[in-house]
Amino acid sequence: MNIIIEKLKDTDIEDLYEFEIENRIFFEEMVPSRGDDYYIPEVFKVRNESLLDEQVKGLSFFYLIKDENNSILGRINLVDIDDSDKIGFLGYRVGQIHTGKGIAKKALKLLLNTIVDLDIKEVKAKTTTNNIASQKVLEQNGFEHIETSDKEFEMNGQMLKFINYKWTNKSLF
């Protein structure tokens, strides 16, 4: 399947809302909930407008993963970019019906190719011990396992730990 990543635009908000609603239960199996308020249409719109402001300022970059029909398959973001240290933090999610097709792996490769031009030296990522698919996506894209946290937390009745990764932009060294 051919995919693209495209920066989030204000015209995407309605489709993105539908995507998030459709996948809420699935996402909350792997990541902490964003809370019920997030799914109130007006709140969702305001939150995403503030993300667009962050993007304009270069503080974060929010991308939609789309197919050839312009349908949203997922999201991939580089957030909290530290301008002095040139470090950003990765986040991504793929809709339930699109998992297992290599979409996250391809999208992350596209993102990393994009940020080579952004003067980002390092990308940090974390996932949970139960999210094996995410661990594989990171490792297949050259992320290095840094540490597994000693601290456990409970999510959905499971005791989990965070696994931390980093990717280094070798073209800057």
C-alpha positions as a Markdown table, in Angstrom:
| # | Residue | x | y | z |
|---|---|---|---|---|
| 1 | Met | 0.0 | 0.0 | 0.0 |
| 2 | Asn | 1.3 | 3.4 | -0.9 |
| 3 | Ile | 1.1 | 6.0 | 1.8 |
| 4 | Ile | 2.0 | 9.7 | 2.3 |
| 5 | Ile | 2.5 | 11.8 | 5.3 |
| 6 | Glu | 1.0 | 15.3 | 5.1 |
| 7 | Lys | 1.1 | 18.1 | 7.6 |
| 8 | Leu | -2.1 | 18.6 | 9.6 |
| 9 | Lys | -4.2 | 21.4 | 8.2 |
| 10 | Asp | -7.4 | 23.1 | 9.5 |
| 11 | Thr | -9.3 | 21.4 | 6.7 |
| 12 | Asp | -8.4 | 18.0 | 8.2 |
| 13 | Ile | -10.0 | 18.5 | 11.6 |
| 14 | Glu | -13.4 | 17.0 | 10.9 |
| 15 | Asp | -11.9 | 13.8 | 9.2 |
| 16 | Leu | -9.4 | 13.6 | 12.0 |
| 17 | Tyr | -12.1 | 13.7 | 14.6 |
| 18 | Glu | -14.0 | 10.9 | 12.9 |
| 19 | Phe | -10.7 | 8.9 | 12.8 |
| 20 | Glu | -10.1 | 9.4 | 16.5 |
| 21 | Ile | -13.7 | 8.5 | 17.5 |
| 22 | Glu | -13.6 | 5.3 | 15.4 |
| 23 | Asn | -10.3 | 4.2 | 17.0 |
| 24 | Arg | -10.7 | 5.4 | 20.6 |
| 25 | Ile | -11.2 | 2.1 | 22.2 |
| 26 | Phe | -8.4 | 0.5 | 20.2 |
| 27 | Phe | -5.9 | 3.3 | 21.0 |
| 28 | Glu | -6.8 | 3.2 | 24.7 |
| 29 | Glu | -5.7 | -0.4 | 24.8 |
| 30 | Met | -2.1 | 0.7 | 24.1 |
| 31 | Val | -1.8 | 4.3 | 25.4 |
| 32 | Pro | -3.3 | 6.2 | 28.3 |
| 33 | Ser | -6.7 | 7.8 | 27.5 |
| 34 | Arg | -6.9 | 11.4 | 26.4 |
| 35 | Gly | -10.0 | 11.7 | 28.5 |
| 36 | Asp | -13.6 | 12.1 | 27.6 |
| 37 | Asp | -13.3 | 15.9 | 27.0 |
| 38 | Tyr | -11.0 | 15.2 | 24.1 |
| 39 | Tyr | -13.9 | 13.7 | 22.2 |
| 40 | Ile | -16.3 | 16.6 | 22.6 |
| 41 | Pro | -16.3 | 18.2 | 19.1 |
| 42 | Glu | -15.7 | 21.8 | 20.2 |
| 43 | Val | -12.9 | 20.8 | 22.5 |
| 44 | Phe | -11.3 | 18.6 | 19.8 |
| 45 | Lys | -11.4 | 21.5 | 17.4 |
| 46 | Val | -9.9 | 24.0 | 19.8 |
| 47 | Arg | -7.1 | 21.5 | 20.9 |
| 48 | Asn | -6.2 | 20.9 | 17.2 |
| 49 | Glu | -6.2 | 24.6 | 16.4 |
| 50 | Ser | -3.6 | 25.0 | 19.1 |
| 51 | Leu | -1.6 | 22.2 | 17.6 |
| 52 | Leu | -1.7 | 24.1 | 14.3 |
| 53 | Asp | -0.3 | 27.2 | 16.1 |
| 54 | Glu | 2.5 | 25.1 | 17.5 |
| 55 | Gln | 3.3 | 23.8 | 14.0 |
| 56 | Val | 3.4 | 27.3 | 12.5 |
| 57 | Lys | 5.9 | 28.3 | 15.3 |
| 58 | Gly | 8.0 | 25.2 | 14.5 |
| 59 | Leu | 7.6 | 23.8 | 18.0 |
| 60 | Ser | 6.0 | 20.6 | 16.8 |
| 61 | Phe | 5.0 | 18.9 | 13.5 |
| 62 | Phe | 1.8 | 17.0 | 13.2 |
| 63 | Tyr | 1.3 | 14.7 | 10.2 |
| 64 | Leu | -1.5 | 12.6 | 9.0 |
| 65 | Ile | -0.8 | 9.3 | 7.4 |
| 66 | Lys | -3.0 | 9.0 | 4.3 |
| 67 | Asp | -3.6 | 6.5 | 1.5 |
| 68 | Glu | -3.9 | 7.2 | -2.2 |
| 69 | Asn | -7.6 | 8.1 | -1.7 |
| 70 | Asn | -6.7 | 10.8 | 0.9 |
| 71 | Ser | -8.2 | 8.6 | 3.7 |
| 72 | Ile | -6.6 | 9.0 | 7.1 |
| 73 | Leu | -4.8 | 5.8 | 8.2 |
| 74 | Gly | -3.0 | 7.2 | 11.2 |
| 75 | Arg | -1.0 | 10.1 | 12.7 |
| 76 | Ile | 2.6 | 10.7 | 13.2 |
| 77 | Asn | 4.0 | 13.6 | 15.1 |
| 78 | Leu | 7.3 | 15.2 | 16.2 |
| 79 | Val | 6.5 | 17.3 | 19.2 |
| 80 | Asp | 8.2 | 19.5 | 21.9 |
| 81 | Ile | 11.1 | 20.3 | 19.7 |
| 82 | Asp | 13.9 | 21.7 | 21.8 |
| 83 | Asp | 15.4 | 24.3 | 19.5 |
| 84 | Ser | 18.7 | 24.6 | 21.3 |
| 85 | Asp | 19.5 | 20.9 | 21.6 |
| 86 | Lys | 17.7 | 20.0 | 18.3 |
| 87 | Ile | 15.7 | 17.1 | 19.9 |
| 88 | Gly | 12.1 | 16.2 | 19.2 |
| 89 | Phe | 9.8 | 13.6 | 20.6 |
| 90 | Leu | 8.0 | 11.1 | 18.4 |
| 91 | Gly | 4.4 | 9.9 | 18.6 |
| 92 | Tyr | 2.3 | 7.9 | 16.2 |
| 93 | Arg | -0.8 | 5.8 | 15.9 |
| 94 | Val | -2.4 | 3.8 | 13.2 |
| 95 | Gly | -6.1 | 3.0 | 13.0 |
| 96 | Gln | -7.2 | -0.5 | 14.0 |
| 97 | Ile | -8.2 | -1.7 | 10.6 |
| 98 | His | -4.8 | -0.6 | 9.1 |
| 99 | Thr | -2.5 | -2.4 | 11.6 |
| 100 | Gly | -0.2 | -5.2 | 10.5 |
| 101 | Lys | 0.3 | -3.7 | 7.1 |
| 102 | Gly | 3.6 | -1.9 | 7.6 |
| 103 | Ile | 2.0 | 1.5 | 7.6 |
| 104 | Ala | 3.6 | 2.8 | 10.8 |
| 105 | Lys | 7.0 | 1.5 | 9.6 |
| 106 | Lys | 6.6 | 3.3 | 6.2 |
| 107 | Ala | 5.3 | 6.5 | 7.8 |
| 108 | Leu | 8.1 | 6.7 | 10.3 |
| 109 | Lys | 10.7 | 6.2 | 7.5 |
| 110 | Leu | 9.0 | 9.1 | 5.6 |
| 111 | Leu | 9.0 | 11.3 | 8.7 |
| 112 | Leu | 12.7 | 10.6 | 9.4 |
| 113 | Asn | 13.5 | 11.5 | 5.7 |
| 114 | Thr | 11.6 | 14.7 | 6.1 |
| 115 | Ile | 13.2 | 15.8 | 9.3 |
| 116 | Val | 16.7 | 15.4 | 7.9 |
| 117 | Asp | 16.2 | 18.8 | 6.5 |
| 118 | Leu | 14.9 | 20.3 | 9.7 |
| 119 | Asp | 18.2 | 20.4 | 11.6 |
| 120 | Ile | 16.9 | 17.9 | 14.2 |
| 121 | Lys | 19.8 | 16.0 | 15.7 |
| 122 | Glu | 17.8 | 13.4 | 17.7 |
| 123 | Val | 14.3 | 12.0 | 18.0 |
| 124 | Lys | 13.2 | 10.3 | 21.3 |
| 125 | Ala | 10.4 | 7.9 | 21.5 |
| 126 | Lys | 8.8 | 5.7 | 24.2 |
| 127 | Thr | 6.4 | 2.8 | 24.1 |
| 128 | Thr | 5.1 | 0.4 | 26.6 |
| 129 | Thr | 6.4 | -3.1 | 27.4 |
| 130 | Asn | 3.2 | -4.6 | 25.9 |
| 131 | Asn | 3.4 | -2.8 | 22.6 |
| 132 | Ile | 5.6 | -5.2 | 20.7 |
| 133 | Ala | 4.5 | -3.8 | 17.3 |
| 134 | Ser | 5.6 | -0.3 | 18.2 |
| 135 | Gln | 9.0 | -1.6 | 19.5 |
| 136 | Lys | 9.5 | -3.3 | 16.1 |
| 137 | Val | 8.6 | -0.2 | 14.1 |
| 138 | Leu | 11.1 | 1.9 | 16.1 |
| 139 | Glu | 13.9 | -0.7 | 15.8 |
| 140 | Gln | 13.3 | -1.3 | 12.1 |
| 141 | Asn | 13.7 | 2.4 | 11.5 |
| 142 | Gly | 17.1 | 2.6 | 13.3 |
| 143 | Phe | 16.0 | 3.6 | 16.8 |
| 144 | Glu | 18.2 | 2.5 | 19.5 |
| 145 | His | 16.8 | 1.0 | 22.8 |
| 146 | Ile | 18.1 | 3.3 | 25.5 |
| 147 | Glu | 16.4 | 1.9 | 28.7 |
| 148 | Thr | 13.4 | 0.2 | 30.1 |
| 149 | Ser | 12.1 | 2.2 | 33.1 |
| 150 | Asp | 12.2 | 0.6 | 36.5 |
| 151 | Lys | 9.0 | 2.2 | 37.4 |
| 152 | Glu | 5.8 | 0.3 | 36.7 |
| 153 | Phe | 2.3 | 1.7 | 36.2 |
| 154 | Glu | -1.1 | 0.1 | 35.7 |
| 155 | Met | -3.0 | 0.5 | 32.5 |
| 156 | Asn | -6.1 | -1.5 | 31.6 |
| 157 | Gly | -5.4 | -3.9 | 34.5 |
| 158 | Gln | -1.9 | -4.6 | 33.3 |
| 159 | Met | 1.4 | -3.6 | 35.0 |
| 160 | Leu | 3.6 | -2.0 | 32.4 |
| 161 | Lys | 6.8 | -0.1 | 32.0 |
| 162 | Phe | 8.0 | 2.5 | 29.5 |
| 163 | Ile | 10.7 | 1.6 | 27.0 |
| 164 | Asn | 12.8 | 4.5 | 25.8 |
| 165 | Tyr | 14.4 | 4.8 | 22.4 |
| 166 | Lys | 16.3 | 7.4 | 20.4 |
| 167 | Trp | 17.3 | 8.0 | 16.8 |
| 168 | Thr | 20.3 | 10.1 | 15.8 |
| 169 | Asn | 20.3 | 12.1 | 12.6 |
| 170 | Lys | 23.7 | 10.8 | 11.3 |
| 171 | Ser | 23.6 | 13.3 | 8.4 |
| 172 | Leu | 24.4 | 16.1 | 10.9 |
| 173 | Phe | 27.5 | 14.5 | 12.3 |
